[in-house]
Amino acid sequence: MSTNEPGILAIWNDVTPGREADFETWFQGEHLIERLGVPGFLYGRRHQAVSGSSGYFNFYLTERPEVLTSKLYLERLDNPTPMTRMIMSEVFINMNRTVCRRIARRGAFRGAFAVTARFAAPPNSRALSAELDALTQNTSVAGGEIWAALDSASMPVSMEEKLRGGDAKIAACLVIDTLRESEAEHIGERLSATFANAEVGVFRVLCQIGRGDL
């Protein structure tokens, strides 16, 4: 079903020890620019962990969720470049990748740090919205949003996912951007205490790229 809400491709992962250089070469030299070349992709952002169970977090913002199931995008997933094939089969580990829609956004800015609270099962939507509203009243918070997963059962398993050996999925995620690391760590502690069933991570921004940067 079509929606006016933006699409989000949300990814958390680790890297095979000793392969960090390959990971950086691929991400910075090929992958980000390639993905932003797909019609409907607006923005991509990379993060590295300060704390939490995943070493890296990145996401892409698209005009609509349908961009992430479009023919052109799926063709790219099924025809990975030689470097992508190597990265997917040898470097990515503990992959969590989910196609989502952005159902709420508060604040106009992006921050230097991000806190993610990801849920494997659907959370209490009222509690999540209330927490988003409360946290974004703080001037040290740049903005925040809530992502809800699309039905993964209806999506084909791409060649890239097969090379990775399958991906874990989320049901929803609360993302809070902060100006400074200390506030991100404080919010991470708060979210861990508030949502015992969430996996919380604190990340610093590595880089970002938008369509206007190409």
C-alpha positions as a printed Julia matrix, in Angstrom:
214×3 Matrix{Float64}:
  0.0     0.0     0.0
  1.34    3.41   -0.95
  2.08    5.93    1.8
  3.2     9.54    1.96
  5.58    8.7     4.79
  9.29    8.58    3.88
 11.05    5.25    3.63
 13.97    4.24    5.84
 16.49    1.48    5.26
 17.91    0.77    8.73
 21.1    -1.27    9.15
 23.18   -2.32   12.15
 26.21   -4.57   11.7
 29.63   -5.62   12.84
 32.76   -6.19   10.77
 34.96   -9.26   10.59
 38.06   -8.48   12.72
 40.95   -7.36   10.55
 38.71   -6.36    7.62
 37.94   -2.8     8.68
 40.06   -1.32    5.87
 38.08   -3.25    3.25
 34.84   -2.09    4.87
 35.89    1.57    4.74
 37.17    1.36    1.15
 33.88   -0.13   -0.01
 31.59    2.2     1.93
 33.42    5.43    1.14
 34.64    4.55   -2.34
 31.62    2.82   -3.82
 28.56    1.98   -1.79
 27.18    5.3    -0.54
 27.44    7.02   -3.92
 26.0     3.98   -5.71
 22.96    3.87   -3.45
 22.29    7.6    -3.73
 22.21    7.09   -7.49
 19.0     5.04   -7.18
 15.94    7.2    -7.97
 14.1     8.1    -4.77
 17.12    7.83   -2.44
 17.53   11.17   -0.67
 20.13   10.8     2.06
 22.52    8.33    3.66
 24.28    8.52    7.01
 26.95    6.36    8.65
 27.66    5.94   12.38
 30.13    4.02   14.54
 29.34    2.76   18.03
 30.24    4.53   21.23
 28.43    1.83   23.2
 25.98   -0.99   22.53
 26.01   -4.38   20.87
 26.51   -3.32   17.22
 29.67   -1.74   15.92
 28.05    0.24   13.12
 24.71    1.82   12.27
 23.68    3.4     9.0
 20.45    4.4     7.38
 19.06    5.72    4.12
 16.12    8.08    3.75
 13.96    7.62    0.64
 11.04    9.57   -0.81
  8.64    6.7    -0.05
  8.97    3.17    1.34
  8.17    1.82   -2.14
 11.57    3.05   -3.37
 13.12    0.24   -1.31
 11.09   -2.38   -3.19
 11.36   -0.74   -6.61
 12.49   -2.73   -9.62
 15.68   -0.7   -10.09
 16.74   -1.01   -6.46
 16.01   -4.75   -6.3
 18.0    -5.24   -9.5
 21.0    -3.66   -7.79
 20.6    -5.93   -4.78
 20.48   -8.96   -7.05
 23.48   -7.89   -9.13
 26.11   -6.8    -6.61
 29.42   -5.37   -7.82
 32.52   -7.54   -7.29
 33.52   -5.45   -4.27
 30.01   -5.63   -2.8
 29.97   -9.4    -3.29
 33.23   -9.7    -1.37
 32.06   -7.39    1.44
 28.71   -9.14    1.84
 30.18  -12.62    1.98
 33.38  -11.94    3.93
 33.18   -8.68    5.91
 29.61   -8.01    7.13
 28.66   -9.98   10.25
 25.74   -9.81   12.71
 23.66   -8.02   10.1
 20.34   -6.43   11.08
 18.62   -4.85    8.07
 15.01   -3.69    7.83
 12.92   -1.7     5.36
 10.84    0.78    7.36
  8.58    3.78    7.07
  9.14    6.88    9.16
  5.95    7.38   11.16
  7.01   10.32   13.35
  9.61   13.09   13.28
 10.29   15.82   15.86
 12.88   18.57   15.49
 14.47   20.06   12.41
 18.12   19.11   12.92
 20.46   16.14   12.75
 23.0    15.77   15.52
 26.59   14.63   15.9
 25.49   11.56   17.91
 22.58    9.16   17.6
 20.88    6.88   20.1
 18.89    3.97   18.7
 16.41    1.85   20.65
 15.43   -1.04   18.39
 12.64   -3.46   19.1
 12.38   -7.04   17.84
  8.63   -7.05   18.62
  6.18   -4.15   18.2
  6.48   -1.79   21.19
  3.76    0.22   22.91
  3.22    2.96   20.34
  1.85    5.49   22.84
  4.81    5.03   25.15
  7.24    5.38   22.26
  5.56    8.57   21.0
  5.48   10.02   24.51
  9.2     9.35   24.93
  9.97   10.99   21.58
  7.96   14.07   22.56
  9.6    14.31   25.97
 13.18   13.89   24.77
 12.93   16.38   21.93
 11.93   19.16   24.34
 15.57   19.26   25.43
 17.67   21.84   23.54
 20.64   19.45   23.57
 18.57   17.08   21.39
 18.71   17.94   17.69
 15.75   15.79   16.66
 14.23   12.35   16.76
 12.01    9.95   14.88
 10.19    6.63   15.02
 10.51    3.95   12.36
  8.09    1.07   11.84
  9.07   -1.99    9.82
  7.28   -3.02    6.67
  6.16   -6.62    6.34
  9.42   -8.47    5.67
  7.57  -11.67    4.73
  6.3   -10.02    1.56
  9.78   -8.97    0.39
 12.06  -11.12   -1.76
 15.39  -12.31   -0.36
 18.04  -10.57   -2.46
 21.36  -11.93   -3.65
 23.12   -9.55   -1.25
 21.21  -11.0     1.7
 21.94  -14.54    0.55
 25.64  -13.69    0.46
 25.37  -12.45    4.06
 23.61  -15.64    5.15
 20.35  -13.89    6.12
 19.56  -10.79    8.15
 17.94  -10.13   11.51
 15.01   -7.67   11.47
 13.49   -5.06   13.73
  9.81   -4.28   14.3
 10.39   -0.63   15.21
 13.06    1.84   16.26
 13.28    5.11   18.17
 16.18    7.32   17.02
 17.32   10.38   18.97
 20.01   12.73   17.63
 22.01   14.79   20.11
 24.56   17.57   19.89
 27.04   16.0    22.3
 28.21   12.56   23.38
 27.42   13.06   27.08
 23.75   13.71   26.35
 23.61   10.73   23.98
 24.99    8.46   26.7
 22.49    9.85   29.23
 19.6     9.22   26.85
 20.91    5.75   26.11
 20.78    4.94   29.83
 17.28    6.4    30.09
 15.96    4.39   27.14
 17.53    1.17   28.46
 15.71    1.71   31.76
 12.42    2.72   30.14
 12.28    0.0    27.48
 13.69   -3.19   28.93
 12.94   -5.11   25.72
 14.85   -2.68   23.48
 18.41   -3.03   22.23
 19.96    0.38   22.8
 23.1     1.73   21.15
 24.92    5.07   21.18
 26.71    6.09   17.98
 28.8     8.95   16.64
 28.35   10.18   13.09
 31.05    9.24   10.59
 29.69   10.89    7.46
 26.57   11.68    5.47
 25.67   12.24    1.85
 22.57   13.59    0.12
 21.41   13.81   -3.47
 22.51   17.45   -3.59
 26.08   16.43   -2.73
 26.57   14.32   -5.86
